[in-house]
């Protein structure tokens, strides 16, 4: 007898959408003053965000679960400058909109975790993960991450990225998820405030990863082992240490199932 088809669960990266809709609906109240720029039109934002979420649900089908960041961020304990370059902070109305979402939608959030981590854990998760996050009634399901954030390509599983694959769900194999994680480790992310490996950049990172693929295919070597050897060499070649490389990999890592201890509130840090 065939197994019943699992219901689709759309894991919504709400914070990207919140920024977009708050900026789109904000009102200019500067009147020529340099001290005041814009204020939120909460009613307009709620209306447009609600319509946008419903459009996503209709296009992709399934149930929505809003994923949010908790009040603390585990990455800042590793690197105090993580996201410190976001000097302007949250747009006006952000926290009021977040409270409105909590009151009107199904959501998942955990202290110390970013929304990316919540989505990563649920996308790769077990029934126990869903229980810890208080959404056990949704299990079992077929999770689909809905996000335009390139970091979500480091998570194996289903992804709907409207920036590149409008209205299409794609599958990220485990190998490509690891490939993307190593790419981010080398390239870094200026938006999030971690530099990666100096002098490498996107082109250099791609060359290093393709060379590792070649070694895997030609010499039957483990891909991640070859990549990590190359990463260490590149970091040491610019006067840095292995610990610097590990820090970049940990900052770039979006958590997967098994990498956060909900009982202790501790992250199982990535190790090569």
C-alpha positions in Angstrom: 0.0 0.0 0.0 1.5 3.4 -1.0 2.4 5.8 1.8 0.0 8.8 2.1 1.3 12.0 0.6 2.6 14.4 3.2 1.0 17.8 3.6 3.2 20.7 2.5 4.5 23.1 5.1 5.7 26.5 3.9 8.4 27.8 6.2 8.1 31.6 5.7 11.2 33.8 6.1 9.1 36.6 7.5 11.8 39.1 8.4 12.8 39.6 4.8 9.2 40.2 3.9 8.7 42.5 6.8 11.6 44.8 5.7 10.2 44.8 2.2 6.6 45.7 3.1 7.5 48.2 5.8 9.7 50.1 3.4 7.0 49.9 0.7 4.3 51.3 2.9 6.2 53.8 5.0 5.2 57.4 5.0 7.6 60.3 4.5 7.2 62.6 7.5 10.5 64.4 7.2 9.1 67.8 6.0 12.7 68.7 5.1 14.1 67.7 8.5 17.3 65.6 8.6 16.3 64.1 12.0 13.1 62.4 10.9 12.7 60.3 7.8 9.7 58.0 7.7 7.2 56.4 9.9 5.3 53.1 9.5 1.8 52.9 8.1 0.9 49.8 10.1 -2.6 49.4 8.6 -1.2 49.5 5.0 1.7 47.2 5.9 -0.7 44.6 7.6 -3.0 44.7 4.6 -0.2 44.3 2.0 1.8 41.7 4.0 -1.4 39.7 4.5 -2.1 39.8 0.8 1.4 38.8 0.0 1.4 35.8 2.3 -1.9 34.7 0.9 -0.5 34.9 -2.6 2.4 32.7 -1.6 0.1 30.2 0.0 -2.1 30.1 -3.1 0.8 29.7 -5.5 2.6 27.0 -3.6 -0.2 25.3 -1.7 -0.1 23.9 1.8 0.0 25.4 5.3 2.1 28.4 6.3 4.4 28.6 9.4 6.0 32.0 10.1 9.6 31.6 11.2 11.0 34.4 13.4 14.3 35.3 15.1 14.5 35.0 18.9 15.6 38.0 21.1 19.2 36.8 21.4 21.6 35.6 18.7 24.1 32.8 19.3 26.4 34.0 16.5 27.1 37.3 18.5 28.6 35.2 21.3 31.1 33.9 18.8 31.7 37.2 17.0 30.5 40.5 18.7 30.7 42.3 15.3 28.2 39.9 13.6 25.7 42.1 11.9 27.1 45.1 13.7 27.3 47.0 10.4 23.5 47.3 10.3 23.7 50.6 12.0 20.3 51.8 11.1 18.6 48.9 12.9 15.1 47.8 12.3 12.7 49.9 10.2 10.0 51.9 12.0 7.1 49.7 13.0 9.1 46.4 12.8 8.4 45.2 16.4 4.7 46.3 16.2 4.3 44.3 13.0 6.1 41.4 14.6 3.6 41.4 17.5 0.7 41.6 15.0 2.1 38.5 13.2 2.4 36.6 16.5 -1.3 37.4 17.2 -2.6 36.4 13.7 -0.5 33.6 12.3 1.0 30.2 13.2 4.7 30.8 14.1 7.9 29.2 15.4 10.6 31.0 17.3 13.4 30.1 19.7 15.6 32.2 21.9 19.2 32.4 20.6 18.2 31.3 17.1 17.8 33.4 14.0 14.8 32.8 11.7 17.2 31.1 9.3 18.1 28.6 12.0 14.5 27.9 12.8 13.8 27.2 9.1 17.0 25.1 8.8 16.1 22.9 11.8 12.5 22.4 10.7 13.4 21.7 7.1 15.7 18.9 8.1 13.9 18.1 11.4 12.5 15.3 13.3 9.2 15.0 15.2 11.2 15.9 18.4 12.3 19.2 16.8 8.7 20.1 16.0 7.7 19.3 19.5 10.4 21.5 21.0 9.4 24.4 18.7 5.7 23.9 19.8 4.4 22.9 16.4 4.1 19.2 16.8 0.6 19.1 15.5 2.0 19.9 12.0 4.1 16.7 12.0 4.5 14.7 9.7 4.8 17.1 6.8 6.9 18.1 3.7 8.6 21.3 4.6 9.5 23.9 2.0 11.6 26.9 2.9 10.2 30.1 1.3 13.0 32.7 1.2 15.1 34.8 -1.1 18.1 34.6 1.3 21.1 32.9 -0.4 22.0 31.4 3.0 19.0 29.1 2.8 20.8 27.3 0.0 23.1 25.8 2.6 20.1 23.7 3.9 19.4 20.4 2.1 15.7 20.1 1.2 13.0 22.0 -0.7 13.3 25.7 -1.3 11.1 28.3 -3.0 13.3 31.2 -3.9 11.1 33.8 -5.7 14.2 35.9 -6.6 15.5 33.2 -9.0 12.8 30.5 -9.4 9.5 32.3 -9.4 6.6 30.1 -8.4 8.9 27.0 -8.6 10.0 24.7 -5.8 13.5 23.3 -6.2 15.4 20.6 -4.3 18.8 21.3 -2.8 20.7 18.0 -2.5 22.8 17.4 0.6 26.0 17.8 -1.5 25.0 21.2 -2.9 24.0 22.4 0.6 27.5 21.5 1.9 29.0 23.1 -1.2 27.1 26.3 -0.6 28.2 26.3 3.1 31.8 26.1 2.1 31.4 28.8 -0.5 30.0 31.2 2.1 32.8 30.2 4.5 35.4 31.3 1.8 33.5 34.3 0.4 32.1 35.7 3.6 29.1 37.9 3.8 29.6 41.7 4.2 25.9 42.2 5.0 26.2 39.9 8.0 29.6 41.2 9.0 31.9 38.2 8.6 34.7 38.6 5.9 35.4 35.0 4.9 38.9 34.4 3.5 40.8 37.6 2.4 41.7 37.7 -1.3 39.5 34.8 -2.3 36.1 36.3 -3.2 33.3 34.5 -5.2 35.5 33.6 -8.2 38.3 32.1 -6.0 35.8 30.3 -3.8 34.2 28.7 -6.8 37.6 27.6 -8.2 38.6 26.0 -4.9 35.3 24.1 -4.7 35.5 22.9 -8.3 39.0 21.6 -7.7 37.7 19.7 -4.7 35.0 18.2 -6.8 37.6 17.1 -9.3 39.6 15.4 -6.6 36.6 13.6 -5.3 35.7 12.3 -8.8 39.3 11.5 -9.8 40.8 10.2 -6.6 37.6 9.1 -4.7 38.5 11.5 -1.9 35.9 12.9 0.5 34.7 16.3 -0.8 34.6 18.1 2.5 38.0 16.8 3.5 39.6 18.1 0.3 37.7 21.5 0.6 38.8 21.9 4.2 42.4 21.3 3.4 42.2 24.0 0.7 40.4 26.4 3.0 43.1 26.0 5.7 45.8 26.6 3.1 44.1 29.7 1.8 43.6 31.2 5.3 47.2 30.3 6.4 48.5 31.8 3.1 47.2 35.3 4.2 48.6 35.0 7.7 45.5 33.6 9.4 45.0 30.5 11.4 42.8 27.4 11.3 40.8 28.8 14.2 39.9 31.8 11.9 38.7 29.5 9.2 36.6 27.5 11.7 35.0 30.8 13.0 34.0 31.8 9.5 32.5 28.3 8.8 30.5 28.5 12.1 29.2 32.0 11.3 28.2 30.8 7.9 26.5 27.7 9.1 22.7 27.7 9.2 21.7 25.2 11.8 20.2 21.8 10.8 18.4 19.2 12.9 20.6 17.9 15.7 22.8 21.1 15.9 20.8 22.8 18.7 20.2 21.4 22.1 16.8 22.7 23.1 17.1 21.5 26.7 20.4 23.3 27.3 19.8 26.1 24.9 23.2 25.4 23.3 24.4 25.2 19.7 26.4 22.2 18.6 29.1 24.2 16.8 30.1 23.0 13.4 33.5 21.2 13.2 35.4 20.0 10.1 
